[in-house]
Amino acid sequence: MKKAIISVKGTQKNDQNESDTIELITEGNFYIKGNTFYVVYEESELSGMDGTTTTLKITEDKVTLLRFGTNKSKMVFEKNKRYESDYDTPYGKILLGILPTDVKVAMSEAGGEITIKYALDLNNKTVSNNELYLKVWEVN
């Protein structure tokens, strides 16, 4: 397991074309098992998910995001494959759909980057178009 700096930038654009961007730079861990890269970090107050651990499981064409703790969720990003997920909120569960239009993975033993573009829908109605950019680099 390697210590890493992780930069996460998420942009959300709603149907009125208003966009909102959140950026987070944090320390975390990074490791490789077989052909899969793992990135693990703690969420913060900034993301509104204090007390949550995020794990990204990254392969050549698929990124799985797992959250444990105060927020539990699983999101799978695979190009042109819709994934449905129950999302636990303080107000109950909601059904989210994710349809990635682009998943780019460029990872190596020293780190790398991921770009994911996806539509998010709530009860089958698109609510936003999103972009997630993640950069990971090893800290010596």
C-alpha positions in Angstrom: 0.0 0.0 0.0 1.3 3.4 -1.0 0.5 6.8 0.5 -1.0 9.1 -2.2 -2.3 12.5 -2.8 -5.8 12.3 -4.3 -7.4 15.2 -6.2 -11.1 14.8 -7.0 -13.1 17.3 -9.1 -16.7 16.8 -9.7 -18.9 19.0 -11.9 -22.6 18.8 -12.1 -24.7 20.5 -14.8 -28.5 20.6 -14.4 -31.1 20.9 -17.2 -31.1 24.7 -16.9 -27.3 24.5 -17.8 -26.3 25.7 -14.3 -23.1 24.0 -13.2 -21.6 23.4 -9.8 -18.1 22.2 -9.2 -16.6 20.6 -6.0 -12.9 20.0 -5.7 -11.2 18.0 -2.9 -7.5 17.3 -2.4 -6.7 14.8 0.3 -4.3 12.1 1.4 -5.2 8.5 1.0 -3.9 5.2 -0.1 -3.3 3.5 -3.4 -2.5 -0.1 -4.2 -2.6 -2.6 -7.1 -4.0 -6.1 -6.9 -3.7 -8.1 -10.1 -5.1 -5.9 -12.9 -7.1 -3.7 -10.5 -6.1 -0.4 -9.0 -7.5 0.7 -5.6 -7.7 4.2 -4.3 -9.0 4.7 -0.7 -9.6 8.0 1.0 -11.7 9.7 3.7 -14.4 12.1 2.7 -14.5 15.5 4.5 -17.0 18.1 5.5 -16.4 19.8 2.2 -18.0 16.9 0.3 -20.8 16.7 2.9 -19.8 13.2 3.7 -17.8 13.5 6.9 -17.2 10.0 8.4 -17.3 8.2 5.1 -14.6 6.2 3.5 -14.5 6.1 -0.3 -12.9 3.2 -2.2 -12.4 3.3 -5.9 -11.9 -0.1 -7.7 -10.4 0.7 -11.1 -9.9 -1.6 -14.1 -9.2 -0.7 -17.7 -12.8 0.0 -18.7 -14.7 0.1 -15.4 -14.6 2.2 -12.2 -16.6 1.1 -9.1 -17.0 3.6 -6.3 -17.9 2.2 -2.9 -18.7 4.3 0.1 -18.8 3.1 3.7 -19.6 4.9 7.0 -22.2 7.6 7.4 -22.9 7.4 3.6 -23.2 4.0 2.1 -23.4 3.7 -1.7 -22.1 1.8 -4.7 -21.8 3.3 -8.2 -20.5 1.5 -11.2 -19.2 3.5 -14.2 -18.9 1.4 -17.4 -19.2 3.2 -20.7 -22.8 3.0 -22.2 -24.0 0.6 -19.4 -26.7 2.0 -17.1 -26.3 1.1 -13.5 -29.0 1.5 -10.9 -28.2 2.1 -7.3 -30.1 2.6 -4.0 -28.7 5.7 -2.4 -29.1 6.1 1.3 -29.9 9.6 2.4 -30.8 11.0 5.8 -34.4 11.1 4.4 -34.5 7.5 3.2 -33.5 5.6 0.1 -33.7 7.0 -3.5 -33.1 5.1 -6.7 -30.4 6.6 -8.8 -29.4 5.7 -12.3 -26.0 6.3 -13.8 -25.3 6.2 -17.5 -21.6 6.9 -18.4 -21.0 8.2 -21.8 -17.2 8.2 -21.4 -14.8 6.4 -19.0 -11.1 7.1 -19.5 -8.6 5.3 -17.3 -4.8 6.0 -17.3 -3.3 4.4 -14.3 0.2 3.1 -13.5 2.3 2.1 -10.5 3.0 5.7 -9.8 -0.7 6.8 -9.9 -2.7 8.2 -12.8 -6.0 9.8 -13.7 -9.6 8.9 -14.4 -12.2 11.0 -16.3 -15.8 9.9 -16.2 -18.7 11.7 -17.9 -22.1 10.4 -17.0 -25.8 11.3 -16.8 -27.5 10.9 -13.5 -31.2 10.1 -13.3 -33.7 9.9 -10.5 -36.6 7.6 -11.1 -35.6 7.4 -14.8 -35.6 11.2 -15.3 -32.2 12.8 -16.1 -31.4 15.3 -13.4 -27.9 16.2 -14.3 -24.9 15.6 -16.5 -21.7 15.1 -14.5 -18.0 14.9 -14.9 -15.7 13.3 -12.4 -12.0 13.8 -12.7 -9.7 12.0 -10.3 -5.9 12.3 -10.1 -3.7 10.1 -7.9 0.0 10.4 -7.3 2.3 8.5 -4.9 3.9 10.4 -2.0 7.4 9.3 -1.1 
